Amino acid sequence: MRKDFRRAKDAQSVVIGVVLLLGIAISATAIYFSSQIPVWTKDFEARHTAEVVDAFSDWKSLIDGVVLAGEQGEGGAGTTPIKMSPDRIPIIGLSPPGSSVVFSPNASIFNVSVPTEEVFPAGTVGMWEQPEFNGTSHCVETSANELKLSILHEEVLDLVDEPNWWLEGEKYYDWVKLKNSTVKVSFNRLKIIAKSISIDNKSRIIADGRGYKGGGGSKTGSGQGYGSPGSFGNGGGGAGYGARGGDGGNNSGSSGISYGSDPSLSFDLGSGGGGGGAGEGFFAGASGGAGGDGGGAVWLEAERVNISGTVSANGSRGLDGEGSTFDKGGGGGGGGSGGSILIRGKNVSIFSDSAVLTANGGAGGAGGFKPGGKTGLGGGGGAGGRIKIFYNDSAQLPSNKRAEEGEDATGQEGGEGGAAGIYVDQRNYTSSILHYQDGWFVSDFYDTGSSSTCYGKILWNGTVNEEKGQSLVLKVRTDWHSDMRDAPPWVNCPAVANGTDISSLRSASDGHRYIQYCVKLHTDDPATTPVLHWVKIHYRSATSPILIGNSSGTVKFKTGYLFYPNQEIAYEHGTVVKSQRRGGFILYPYDRSSLPNIEISKDNATGGTPVVKISLINLNGSEFSYSGSTTVSVGASFEGSAVIAENLNYENLTLSLSTDHPEIWKRRFERELQNSELNSSFYNLSTNSAYAGPSSATKRVTLNLYGNGRGVRLTLKKSTIKVNI
């Protein structure tokens, strides 16, 4: 029988049936979702946790790359996204609560320190200043207040009771001392350059007649101020230099001109006089006399010049003309001009009671004699040479310094030569002595008195002419041994700028008792040298463990999950940590192949002592906290990197980390110590987490490393990363 839905009773029964079916379906669906939502939620939370772990792993890799790029000078920056909440539940669209990301730049502090010993009163301040430069050196000379490059020739001239010592040319000495001795110039010039020159009152330097040659009979003299020859028995002209020479008798042989300059450092020879003219007659007349030779040149230069004896550069007398029994006798030769004496120094003392400086012109020669007839005429006198004295600080000068004219031949009508100029001037002294272009000095070690020493600035004073290519390069190193056996080699020590804080150097460290410095000197111009005058190093005593280096900063992700609440994933000190209700563990790095930022090993060569390598990662920036479900990006950019200690040894060393995860870090250190195979006598590992409060400042893991008399070797680098969220 067919139902008729137009009838109310049939319609009502159908509706009731449909409603019952829908109710059954809804109930079944509700039962299904009520059983699956927890499963889905836990699954999504677990998946999300894994995604966050991957994100923190990516961020650790990002920081490692940023540090590497920054150290290579390429800059470094990047971001890593962190998803804040799990996926939504299908159909319903329900999402678990969002989580939070917190950046705390001052949390989780990692300190590397040296235990102190109380030896001198707290706060004691000291300074190392050498009264003299004591140490070892190469091509460097030291005195009470100067350190400079040594002269290239370290030979000395030390003559005692030597009557004939021949020298010529340019000579460099460390010092010169003449005692009852005579130095004779063998050819033209003698230039002596030394650090000091001393000539006693019984000693002489003689350059008489060592200048330009005089002309033979009827011949012209040589040199710029040459004398002209005489004619027919007339005298030759006297040579000029400091003034004009005298004309020969009967004004026949012209005198020589003056030349050179007083203010300059010219160093000229005296000129030769003209030869006398041959006598006139039917047969060949008598020969004229040869002109006198000019005086030589003597240059004495030193920072300290003390002269009590004689220095002479006189011109020679002209020779007499030949006599004749027939006709007129030959003319006399002109005198040679005096030469040069140049004295140059910082302090010059020429003692007036005994010192004699002369550059006199030679006298003219006499004309040849003819009995009852015509006697030849005399030569002109040579001019005086030049004496120059240049000093910087002080000078003591004698009254008997002379560069006089040469006399004429008495009664022979030859003219007198002109008197010479004597020039004295005070001017800046720069030694022209040649130095080594490179040299070094290493100081003796200095004992501060305690390993509880904190170093301050190094200050130094020097004279450096950069235009001459001069430089002073200082280096500093420290050690806990007085023989500096564990200090880094000098080649690995960085150069130190004036005013540098020593504790910032990778070659020096607080907590070391002994300190030493090295200086390298260089000049492009070997005639000059840089000079180091003094070095001062400041230090003070420590009253608490000496901090060698530290870092801080942590980025944390905290869950707001329904089923896995209070999970925490954190990045701190190059490590990713995961903690949860039942404990925690380090995720990255998980073994040594992933370049851990803390590496401990042992040195079998020193009996298994600890060797520690640490790369501190310091997180910088503004503190930040975010809670929600929106994805955030965590950025990292390179700010700087520095080596704090490079293979430095310490008596003992302490690694201390304040962290919310002390037990996790303790296991990290335990694994590292186990891998290092260190004997337990070299370390002690502890944590105070069992007694700590809620703050990470009171939760700490501490690793004490002991050198046991042989030291703990440390290499410590610190990189700073700016964090942006």
PyMOL commands that set and color helices and strands:
alter all, ss='L'
color gray80, all
select helices_A, chain A and resi 8-71+249-251+466-468+490-492+502-504+592-594+604-606+662-676+680-682+689-691+696-698
alter helices_A, ss='H'
color red, helices_A
select strands_A, chain A and resi 77-82+99-104+110-114+125-129+135-138+140-142+147-149+157-160+165-172+175-179+182-193+196-199+204-206+297-307+310-312+340-350+356-358+386-396+401-402+422-426+438-443+446-447+453-463+471-479+514-522+531-541+546-551+554-558+568-572+575-580+583-588+598-603+609-620+624-628+632-650+652-658+683-687+700-706+712-724
alter strands_A, ss='S'
color yellow, strands_A
deselect
rebuild
show_as cartoon
